[in-house]
Each structure stands twice: as structure tokens, then as C-alpha cells.
Amino acid sequence: MIPSAAASPSAIVASPTVGATVFSPSPSAGSSPSFAATATPRAGGGTAAASCSGSVDTKDFFTAIAEAVGWPVYCAVLPAGWSVEAGQYRLADGGRMVIAYRTRTGGHLELREGRWCTAGASACSPHDAILGSARFGNLTGQLETVSDDLVLYVNPGQAASWTATGRGLDEATFRTLCANLGLVKA
């Protein structure tokens, strides 16, 4: 479920246009704040992307998408050892965003947010087994398995939905990573 990304050393481009905005950070772009980090309130409301894992360019990516869409945007707040693999967003049709993170030991985490699938909950949340409810930041969703992946769905099939996919992670670690997602903008 996690797409492979080109290992391009380009910087994050975060201009909010209707076309796709894509980034593939350099290997040094993986700063890692602790789980205790919290978002910083901004003048004018919402929250800044200060707690998001990654470089300044990654935080700018989250700020740009959060300012451009009408749905809550979440980012990963990861422990040491994680780095941003790639990300992109599109503003057409209500907007959508995807960002992937990885560890050197084979762990992967991908977040998909916004308008991904509106074909109905069952069509938008394929699964092999249901593992129960789990937290996606301050949202509650359903944790499921698809092949070898752990997948957490929140509001599948709706105009705004959130999905986290984990590979190479045990269930407890995946649940913790998802529960600690930071709210960039409510």
C-alpha cells in the first residue's frame, strides 16, 4: 500500500496550486522530535506545524496544505530514527495529501488525508481483518489489516477522510505512532 518514492534530493515545494505539489527530501531532512512535542498556537488561529517530524521544508509543506484546505491536517510526530521519504498534495476536488516516512530498519508509515475515495465506506476501506478501534491523533478510527500492512481508517468514503498505513511495524508501535499524530490545523 505504501508507494515507493524516487530518492531525489530535491527540496520540498509547497506552493498551494491546484496542480500536484511533490517533494522528495534529501537524506538529511529527517529531524526527529520526541513524542512529547506539541503544536504551537499561531496568531490568527489554528496551530503551526512545529511538532511535525522532518525538516523546515517538511513543516512548510504541512503549513501550506493546512492553510489551503478546509479539513483538519495531521502530521507525524515520530521518535528518533525516522525520516521523510516523500510527500505530495493536490488541491483539486477538495484537496488530498500523502506523505511517507521510513526507518533504516524497514519501518514505513504513510498518511493519506483529504478526499481520496468517495465510493462508500466499504469500497474505500478494504481489509483482511478488523483489529478494533484506534486513535488517529484526536480522531478515532478502525484498525485493520490488508495483506502485511496495518491500516487505520477514519471516515472512509467521506469528502474528508484519514488513513494511516504501516509496514514493518508491530501493532503496538503502529497504534502509538497513530495516536501521537499532531494536529496542524483544526
N, C-alpha and C positions, 0 to 999 in steps of 0.2 A: 504494500500500500504506500510505502514511502518512496517517492521517485528519486532516482539518482540525479545528482546535480553536477553540472560542469564545475570543475575545480578551477575556475577562473579567478585570478587575483584582483578583479575589479572591485571598486568600492560600491557601497550601497547607493543606489539612486532613488531618491524618494520624492520626486516631483509628482504631485497628485493630478495626473492627467487621466483621461478616460481610457487610454491605452494601458497596456501592462507595464508595470514597473518591476524590474527584476534586479536582484543582486546576488552575487557570489563573493563573499568576503575573502580577504587574504587569510592564510592560516593564523596570523597574529591577531585576528579580530575576535578572539574568543575569551574576553574577560569574563570572570565568573563571580558575581555577587553571591552572598550567602542566602539561605532561605529566610533569614531574619530581615532582609531588606524590604522596605515598604515604599510604595509610590509616594511621591512628594506632591502636595497640592499645588496647583498653579493658580496664579491670579486669573480671574475670568472663569473659573470652574474647571471641572474635570481633574484629571491627575496627569502628571508628566510620566514619561517612560523611564524615569530614573532607576526604577528597580529592575528593569529588563536586563537579562543577561546579554552580553555582547558589547561591541564597540560603540563609540559615539554615533557612528553611521547606522548601526542597528537601532539604537534608541531613536534617532531621527526618522528612520523608516517607520517605527511604530507611531511616533508623534504625527507624521504625515497622514498615515491611514486613519488614525483615530480622529483627526481633525476633519477628514473628508467624508466619513460615513456616519450613518445615523444609528448604528448598533454598537453595543459595548465591545471594546477591543481588549484582548488579553495577550500577555507575553509570558514567556518562560522566565522564571527566577530559579536558576539552576546552581547546584553545588560546583565546586572546582572540578575541572576535567572535561567540561562540556564546551563546545564551540558551535557557532552558527555555520551551517552547511550551505544554505541558500534560502532565498525568500522572494516572494513577488506579491503584488496586489494589482487588482483591476477595479476601476470604479464603475464601469458599465453595469446596468441592471441591478443596482443597489449595492454593488461592491462585494469583493471577496478577497481574502488574503490567505497565503500559505507560507509557512516558514518551517525549516527543518534544522534540527540540532543533532549533534553526534558526539560520541566519546571516542577516544583512541582504542577502547576495548570492545567496540562493536555495538554500543547502545545507540539507539536512534529515537528521537521524539519529533513528531510533526504536528503542527497546529494548523487547522483549516477553520476559517471563520468567515461568516457572512452568508451570501446567497450562493450556495453550492448546488443544491438539489431541491427542487420543489415538486417532485413526483409523488410525495407522500412519505410518511414515516417509514413504512416497511421497505419501500424501494430505495430510500436514502440511507438506510442503516443495515446493510447486510451483516449477517453474523453466523457463526457456527454454534456458539453457546453464550448464554446470558450469565454474567457473574454477579449482578446486583447493581445497586446504585453507587455512585462515586461523585466526588467533587471536581468541578472544572472551575478553579478559582472559587468565586462565591456562588456559582451556579451548581445545580445538581443534575446529573445525567445518568445514563445507563452504561455500565461497563460490560463489554462483550469481547468475544474472541472472533477473529477472522483469520483462518489459516494459523500462522505462527505469531500473529500480531495481537496486541491488546488494543482495543478501540473504545474510546469513551465518546458517546453521542449525547449532545444536548440539543433539543428541539429539532431533530432530523425532519427534513421535508418542509420546514418553515422558511419564510423570507429571510430570517437571520437564524443561523444555526452554528454550532461549535463542535468540532471534532478533534480529539487528540488521538494519535496513533503511536504506539510504542513497539519497538522491536529490539530484541536482545536485552530486555528488562524483565525482572520478575514482577509479579503483580503488586507486591508491597511498594517497590520502588516507583512503579508507574503511578500508583494511587497517590503517593507522596508528591511526585513531580506535578501531577494534575491539580492536586489540592492547593499547591503553592503558586499557581499561575497568578500573575499580577494584573490587576485591572488598570489599563492605561487610560480608558475613558468610559464612563458610565453612559 
